[in-house]
């Protein structure tokens, strides 16, 4: 069957993206492609696991059930009928080669590639991916080193650059401010290394005219205040003039109606805008300067040591010299024939640059290789992590050209018709483009939503639309909690086996909502809190006990830390560790430092915990124990990555950066963020739309929301909406920024709504009292604008489920499993036949220079003999060599084969040097050959040497014979043992 070289599938939510990709994998392997020649990559480890599990599950189901085999055979459409035996054989093949599988994330694939060529990339040989904690730590240290430059000139350069970037304002916390600034701009600099793209007026206004008054100063603007003295009696003019006189570069003052037609007023506002634009130009150029210096230092001090982040990987590969890159791509091209890329809308431009050449090569129409891409531009929710939806759009355009193939999937097997109708009503292409003026949106914000169709056209679902009550003048997060609680109390999903999720925008709201559901009287009365779990990220440092543990670390490193000493003295630690009285700070610090150095953090913390348990009321709850176990895990991880540059006190920010996440079983109501919900589906979904900001983001873009050009590319620190609107070029850039922001917001809301299978409850943000007109400000306003109303069956949760409808009993929620109690461990003696103890060694030989040389030589000789399969019979001269000739009836050969077995309560560990199996059936036998590199003693004859070797190793070889007889299921009399003596080239049978 001929497969298109490039196939792109645009699949809406719930239409089976994973199913389509796994179908492609099965088509390839049943078409004769070896599994290890297929690369299947996706965005997250969760998605990669889902792909592999689905792959194995479909093969296993078809191997087990004839009906499933027929369905899969028809779906694959290979032109032949596949049987259960075919699927079983393929399942065995795939599982056997699982270690060769390349089903994973794009990041993990790039890690493998980088580790193939570290030196070509300018890295140390051992490439290590830095954790989220290690990255800012290395950055902060590097910043500190840069600020400790020896020359006064170098220090002044940094001071000037810092003042330039931050508008001349001084910072009381220079180091942390500068570190945050680097974290925000370093990635942008690496993506845009060309200086001309950073705040260059000739680039921004290429072919046009820059705004007038760019050379205007704050003094020029303040001097204009006197021009309005004649209008001081008019309403608002005096305040307007006062703001001009004190103008320091901030937001523009409101223009009074009395000056609406005044040329001087318009001119001063124009100068204010120009001043802000000029400041943005200077700041952007300063950012480039700082980033250029920092990148050079970072590459030399951090990256060259092999310490990289996932973001570094694609950039390193993209910057390879052409010759090295071609060789690398040739190696990949020779190894992989078929590529399958999932969640393609989240691919970053850097990742795409790293693999685009090989993908383009594999999708050429004149070859036998293929590329399969699955994605959905409406689910592009990782733009903040550099995901570039334009890449999927480019591949869609390629797929439209023959012989490529472009497919779409819009029929959902997930949700019912009421939910699909709501999605269509809200997200329909013409509605979105019309309301948000997005007909001319940039390529990364082109909204297109085809009609969604539900596969289940019989059963009714339910969509409920309500509005959160506003308790005060402003809308608060807490206003949404009661409606959520009443929705849960009405359905009580845990009693009916209904999977339920509450989707929130931020972790903070999820944690607060969980606390409300556990503490509110109505919630306690209805037992809501017992059935809800928050699956968001929470800190593990929220126990007061851990705060006392942290004080131990602080005092260990700093004896003069009086606050840490006071914290220990006031906590139960003092009574638990020192019942006779707490030592002075210096003595306590020395003792703690000695313990942490000698025992390590884990053992020291465990000892402190045991001591604390002796103090009543300090360690009697599961919460404290759970947090302490997380604390210990962090200590283990920290000690595993700690090097000479890391101090004990560095553990505290390490722990503070760590998060934990509770996972719920199927019977629990799950609170999770909209981002976390991607790829999941629930019978019932509740979404409280608490929206502090609108779809287009803040009306006051901050330092991290720069304006950007398209052709040519340029970047400019945002001068403010008023200033941007004063210039045609910047106005267009600001419009693109808003359109992109709206697009990203709509994608997140689309993902949230399409998680529901049977029912959906939307709790909208209250409408503003005075509508501003124009585009809807929030998603809740969009829902009201399109007129979405409650629809469907309000008693949907009383409907019989799928299993009951088909006449089978619905699966019950499994009971809580009993607590597992591990049986007492039994001590087991250890035996190593190959390491017999010998006495009689003179003490002085232990300190001789050549002590151990014989053992090292023996190990090397064993490794060399282990590489020999068979010797040529004509070349073998000695009995030693003839033993290595292949027997005529040989059936198998073991070399350096280790084994573990329990014999009479003794754990025996051994290793066969060489075992030759010969014969079949009743004539089957085995010979153990054991290489001995011992030296002869003095004038010892060959016969005496052989006799000594037999006497020395008889017990070992007898143990080996018994082990092999057991392992190979052979009678003991058909297992022989032969010593191969290197010193005499003899073969001695025992």
LINUR-V468401 format. One record per helix or strand of 3 or more residues. SS is the DSSP state (h for helix, s for strand). FROM is the first residue (numbers start at 1). TO is the last residue. If there is no record, write none. Layout:
# LINUR-V468401
{{SS/FROM/TO} {SS/FROM/TO}}
This chain:
# LINUR-V468401
{{s/6/11} {h/17/30} {h/35/37} {s/38/42} {h/45/64} {h/66/76} {h/84/96} {h/98/100} {s/102/105} {h/106/116} {h/132/147} {h/152/165} {h/174/191} {h/195/197} {h/201/204} {h/218/231} {h/237/245} {h/257/259} {h/263/301} {h/303/305} {h/310/318} {h/322/335} {s/338/341} {h/344/346} {h/349/362} {s/370/375} {h/377/379} {h/383/385} {h/390/399} {s/405/409} {h/417/427} {h/429/435} {h/443/445} {s/462/467} {h/477/491} {h/493/496} {s/500/504} {h/507/519} {h/521/525} {h/529/531} {s/532/534} {h/544/557} {h/562/570} {h/572/577} {h/585/612} {h/622/641} {h/650/657} {s/669/673} {s/682/688} {h/721/725} {h/728/753} {s/756/764} {h/779/786} {h/796/798} {h/802/805} {s/829/831} {h/843/847} {h/853/866} {h/879/882} {s/890/903} {s/906/918} {h/921/923} {s/925/932} {h/942/968} {h/972/974} {s/975/981} {s/986/989}}
